[in-house]
Each structure stands twice: as C-alpha cells, then as structure tokens.
Amino acid sequence: MPARRLPPLRSLEAFVRIARLGSAKAAAEELALSPSALSRRLSALEDFTGKKLFSRKHQAMGLTEDGHSLYEAVAPILDELAEKIGNQMADSKIMRLRLGVMPLFGGQRLVPRLPELRKIYPTLHIDIDSSPHPMPRLGDTLDAAITLSDDPDPRLHCVRLDHNRVHAIASRELAEKLGDTPDPALLAKQSFMIHSEMELSFDAWRRATGMDARYEPTIDHFDSGPLMMEAAAQGLGIAIMHGDHLARSNDDRIAQVFDLNVESPYSYWFVCKPRALESRPVRIFHDWLVSAGL
C-alpha cells in the first residue's frame, strides 16, 4: 500500500502561526517571511486539503469550520514534535526556558531576583521575550509567560501573582498642580496615557475621581509601560498604571496623583499550557516563582 503524502511542514507551521496570532502580518514577522511567501505557504496547504482554512476580514484572519478542525488536529502534534526535536538538539547539561515577560515586570520584579534562581539552578538559562501578545505563542515560540490579564484563558495553567491597585502617575510639578482632591473639570483638561491593552484601568480610576461621561479628556495610547513612565516624568501627562510600578521605580521625578484606593481589573499571571509543566525547566521556574513571591 503506497504511503500517504503529507503536506509540507512549512505550510503547516505557517497555518498554525496564523491561527494563533489571528494575523498574517504578525505570523510573517514571527517566521521572518515576506507576506507573499507566507501567502504561498498557506495557499499550498489549502490546495493540498482542498478546503478554505481562513476567512479574511480587514487585517484579521479567522479560522473557518474546516480550518478549526485542522488546527485542533495538527497543532498539538506539531507542538509535541517541536518539543521532542528540541530535547534531542539541546545540550543535556543545559536547561533552557523560553519565557514571555512584560517589560516593567521583567525590569522591576523578575530580573533583579534571577540571581537567586541561578544560584539554585546554575544550568537553567532563560530566553526572555518582551514582545506583546505572548499567550497565542505558548507551546510554539514560548514555553511560559508572565502577563497582565483580567481574565486569562481557562484552558491554560494560570497562577495569579498579585492583586494590584490603579495609580495615576505624573511629574511632581503636575501632581502638585492638581492638588490632593480630584477636580473632574481640571482633570478633563489633562492628557492621559493609557496602555493600549489595559483600558479598564482608566475606567476604574476615572470613576473614582468623579470624571463621568460628561468629561472627555485627551487620551494617548502606549504599548510600553516604561515609555509611559518616562513620558509622565517628562511632563507629557498622567500615566495610568499599577501602584507597584511607582513604588519600584525609585524615580524622584514622578509622584502619585491623589491618594485613591482603586482596585485594578488586571493582575499579573504566570501562564503556560498544562502539558508544559511536564518540562523540567518550566516546572523549576514555576515552583520558584510561586515560592519567591515576586
């Protein structure tokens, strides 16, 4: 009986990346391909299967019913294959963890404590990736991640690392100008800096100040916490952030705006696929992180 033909592995890899990221552009960047090269790989797979795998809407790409069925069938197998090949190639004396970390958590909380972990496990090495949207890449280019979320995917293994408060941070000069008591009319004249993926933090803070729908302040969106803090220090506006960012910054140029107790909708979470905990590097880091109380 003749052997069944298999589709090109590169086409399957492109398919899985697009499915996880929801964007052909993002997948092309991950794979270091041109958009046309990625399109050719996907077209080859659709020709092979005889099915349309994605529906395209503007810049986003969603799986069709056939695409979803194929993804559920092949993605776990490709993840397992990548892990087994990696184990064969890795130096047995070195353990390696591919970790996604948000920049502020990495700079303020994780990296300063990593020497403790290195002393305990000197052969554990960590590749740190601070690019956004780590969760779709779990099991692919990342083994685990530390991310901010209001509602992490229940299919993942998730460990909540903290409970945060929302703080408004500004230059000392602006904080003094605004005084100790929120004035909604004065606040509405200010520029606010909000992380593009954490709009709910600002909603919670503005409710606490009485700045309701009648007031429409200017909002600038950032995708980087460190840049937001620097912009606040330079007097460009009020940054809406977690309280521990200010406490850990040791930056005399900035101060908290008002003494408000506002619970954040977001927390830091350690996340990974459940099967990733079978990997020794992931299990070691997970157990250390939980016990270290970062």
N, C-alpha and C positions, 0 to 999 in steps of 0.2 A: 504494500500500500504506500503510495507516494506521500512524502512528508508535507504537511500543510505549510503554506507560505505564511510568513509573519510580516506585518507592516514594519517599515523602517523604525528603529528605536528612536532616532532623532525626531521623527514625526510624532511618535507617542510622547516624547519628552516635551515637545512644543505644545501639544494638546493639553497635557496636564498643567503646564505652567499657565497657559491662558485661562484654563478653567479655574485655577486657584486665585489668580490675580484679577480676573474679570476684565482684563485689558490686553489687547495685542501689543500695544506700545510698551507697557510695563514688562510683558513677557519677553519682548525682543531685547529690551535693555538687560534683563536678567541673564539672557542667553548670549548676549553680545552679538546679536544678529541685526541685520537691516530689516526693516518692516517687510520688504519684498521677499527676503529669504525666509522669514517666518511664515509668510503667507503661502509660499511654495510648499513648505513642510506640512502645513495644515491641509492644503489642497490635496497633497499626495495621500494623506490619511483619509480624507473624505472620499477620494476616488477609490481607495482600497476598500473601504467599508461600504461604499455606495450609499452613504447617508449624509445628510446635513447635520453637522455636530453643534453648530453655534447659530444663534440668532443675533444679528448685529443691530444695535440701536445707538446712534451717535457714536461716541467713543467707547461705549461699553459693549461687552460680548457676554451673552448668557447662553448656557447650555440648553440645547433642545432636549426633548424627551430621549431621543436616541443618544445624544451626547452625554446626558446624565447617566444613562445605563452603561455606556462605555467607560465613563470616568469611574463609576463605582466598581467596575470590574478590573480595570487596569492600574488605577492609582496605587492601591495597597501593594500590588505585586511589584511595581516599579520602585516604591519606597523600600521594600524588603530587598530587592536586587541591589539598589544603591548602597544600602547598609552592609550587605554581605560583601560586596566588592570593596567597599571602604575598609572593612575589617581585614580583608586579605592584603590590602595595599599598605595598611598602617604599620608603623614600627611598633612591635609588641611592647616596647619599653615606654612608649609614649601614649598617653590617653588624650584625646582631643575632643573638645566640646565646641560646637558652633552655636553661639548664643546671640540672640537679638536683644538689644538693650536700648531704651530711650536715653538720649544724651545726658539729661540732667541726672537721672538716676545713676547712670554709669559714672559720671564725673563726681557726684556728691556722695553717693552711698556705696556703690559697688567697688570701683577701682581702689579707693582708699583702704578697703578691707581685704582685698585679694591677697596681700602678703600673708595673711593668716591662713588662707586656704593653701597657698603654695608651700608653707611650712609643713602642713599636714600631708599634702599630696604633691610632692615635688614633680611628679611625672604627669600631672594633669595640666594641660595647656588649653587656653580658651581663645578661640577666634571670635572677636566681638564685632557685631554688625549693628550700627546705629541708624540704619536707614528705616524709613517709615513702613507701616503695614507688615509687621513680622508674622502675624498669625497665618495668613494664607501660605506662607513658605515653610511652616513647620512640617517636618518629615521630608522636606525637599532640600533646600539650602540651609535650613536651620534645624538644630536638634531641640532647642527650647528657646523661650523668650521671657523677658520681663517687660510688661506693657501696662499702660494705663487703660482701664476699661470700666464702663458702668455695668456691663453685662457680658462677661466672657462666654464663649461658645461652650455649652454644657457637654458637648462631645469630647472636649479636651480635659486633661487633668489640670485643674486650676487650684492654686493656693493663694489666698489673699494675704498680702504682705503688710497692709496698713489700713488705717481709716484716716482720711485726710480732711482738712478744713480749707476752704477757699479764702485766699488772701488777695487783696489788691495791693500792688507794689508800685511805687513811684519814686522819683527823685526826692531827696529830703526837702528840697525847696518847694516842690509841688505838694508834697504831703502836708507841709506846714501851712501852705496857702489854703488848702481845703479844710483845715481845722480838724476838730475832734468829732463833730456831729455831721452826719450826712445831710447835704442840701441838694435835693434832686435837681433843682433848676441849675445850680452851679455844676453839678456832675454832668448834666446833659451837654454842657459846653466843652467837655474834655474829650480827648481822643483815648480810646481803649484798645488795648492789644490783647487779642484772644487767640489761643491755639486753634488752628483750623479743625481739629478733631475733638475739641472739648467745649463746644458752645454751651452745654448745660451748666458749666461752672459759672459763666457770666449771668445766665438766667437766675441762678440761685442767689448770687451776690447782689444783683440789681433789685431783686425783690426785698432783700434785707435792708436796702438803703431807701426804699420807697420810690425808686425810679421806675414807675409803671409805664404802661404803653403810651402815655402822653408825652414821654420824653424819648427822643431819638438821638442818642449820642453817636459820634463818629467811631466806627469800628475798623481796625486794621487787623488782618488775619496773618498769622505766622505759623510756620510748621516746625519751629525750633524754640524750645524753652530757653536755652542760653541766649539766643538772639533777642528774645523778648525781654529778658532781664537786663541785657546791655542797652537795649532801646529805652527801657524805663530809666536806667541810670543816666542816660544822655538827655533826659527830659522830654522824650518824644510822646509821653502819655502814660496811662495807667495800665500795667500788665496784670491780668487776672490769672493767678497761679495757685499752686498748693502752698500751704504755710511753711512746710519744711524746706522748700526751696529758698525762702528768705533766711530762715534760721541757719541753714548750712552754707549760705553763700559767703558770709564774712565780708560783705561789701558795704563799706560805710557810706557809699553814695546813695543807697536806696533805703526806703523805710516803708512800713506798712501804712496803708491808708485806712484810718478808722480802726477801732477795736471791736470788730464784729465776730460773732461765733456763727459761721456759716458752714454747714456740713457739705462736703463735696460729693457730687454724684459719682465721682471716679475714685478708684483705688488702684494701687499697683498690684499686679498679679504675676505670679510665676505660672507659665503655661507650657504644656507640651502634649504631644499625643500620648495616650495611656501606654502604648507599647514602647515608647521611648524610655520609660522608666526601667526597662529591662537592660538598657545600655548602662554600663558601669559609670562612664563619665557623667551622664545625666543624673543617675541616682546619687552619686557622690555630691555633685553640685546642689541638687535639690535638698538633700539632707542637711548639708552645711548651711545653705541659705536660710532654711527654716529655723535651725538652731541658733544661727548668728543674730537673728532679729534685726536684719537690715531695714 
